[in-house]
Each structure stands twice: as C-alpha cells, then as structure tokens.
C-alpha cells in the first residue's frame, strides 16, 4: 500500500517569501482514507483536511509518504502534522491532537470458507501465527496484551496476501478499510467472516509537539465548525454509507 514516490499536493498558492510558514501535512496511501488517483490526492480524511486548510486560509501542503517516514518527520518538524493517526495511550504524549476525524472499530476476521469460530484472544493464539503490519497501532496493542504469536510484516498487503493464501487463519483490521485491503489482493468482504471486536478506534490529525499551540487550537476550532455545520458528517457518510450510527455519534461528539 505504501508508495515510495512522494506526491505533494499544493493546497494554497504561496510565494517563496511565505513558504517558511507553510504547514506540511503527511498522510499515507491507505484507501479509503487517502490515495492517489489520476494524479489527484483523494480520500475521506484527505477531503476533511483539505477543507480545514481552506477554512484556515493559511498555506499548507499534503504529502503522500510511507507511514514510517511521516511518523518520524512529524516528530522532527515544527510546522508538521500526520493524519489519520489512531490515538492510543502510548502515543498520547508524542503529539498534539485534533479530532477525531474518523471513527471505526478494529476486529478479527477469518476466511468464510474455513468455517471457524473465534471468541477471544486465547482462541486467536490457538490458530497459530498472526501477521500484523509492524507500524500499526494494532501491533502495539496486541504486544501490550501479551500476544506472543505475532509475525510483523512490512505492509498491510503482505498481511492480506498471507491470509488469502491460507498461510494465516485470521487477520485483524479496521472495519472502515477492510474492503479496500481485501480488494488489493483480489478478495471481497463476502469472503470473510467477522469474529469479534478487539477495540474501537478514533483517528486524529497528529500535530508536532513543537507546533504553535495557537495553530493547533485554531484547527480544533475549525473542526468543531465542521461538526456543527454538518460537513464532517456528510463526508463520513459519503465515504462510509453503511456507517455504524454509534461511530457517527462518536465522531460528532469529541
């Protein structure tokens, strides 16, 4: 899913004189949140961030980068943010948070043809190795929960490929990106069976700790405006027409 080519999308026309104050916003290729199509950067969270940039009236640019690069860059640069980032206790002190901008749930899935039933993490252990992308929040959480059967892979597509070919019996994924993950490896949601939920997840725009607090406060205010005028909900429902109403409620009440 990650592309090595960095694609910069200029959201505001700005001169070299004011480029120094330009906000850099990093995101990864992760459908349907963000992706490049016909030379245009699009996706649910990309559209939310573009609208926030427009409302801010300040120069900014979005860059599509591998996750690890964006994650490290935003911790080194002052005028930078990364999105979407699942907010977890382990990450809390690393960033200044604006959001949530998308809310979903993380759960375990099996191949429907395998006809298996899994109720908890003890059951997951019985089915052997569990492939999980090493940089995902899910990997962090499962390690903290004492799971010792994890096989860290580089990309989500590696996880799904192993799953597709029966090398692993289960995958764990966010329900909002599941369809796109499977499609990338020629599978459909009809081929998988939900087993149980691991955790809810709320994704945010993660600003650098060194970002000016007034800028972060302004973005929080702008996002509150999107909640109030219905534009955030419209975007969420446009991209996720079958969204869980509980997720919609969580998205609209910080």
Secondary structure, 3 states (H helix, E strand, C coil): CCCCCCEEEECCCCCCCCHHHCEEEEECCECCCEEEECCEEECHHHHHHHHHHHHHCCCEEEEECCHHHHHHHCCCCCCEEEEEEECCCCCHHHEEEEEEEEEEEEEEEEEHHHCCCCCCHHHHHHCCCEEEECCCHHHHHHHHCCCCCEEEECCHHHHHHHHHCCCCCEEEEEHHHHHHHHHCCCCCHHHEEEEEEEEEEEEEEEEECCCCHHHHHHHHHHHHHHHHCCHHHHHHHHHCCCCCHHHHHHHHCC
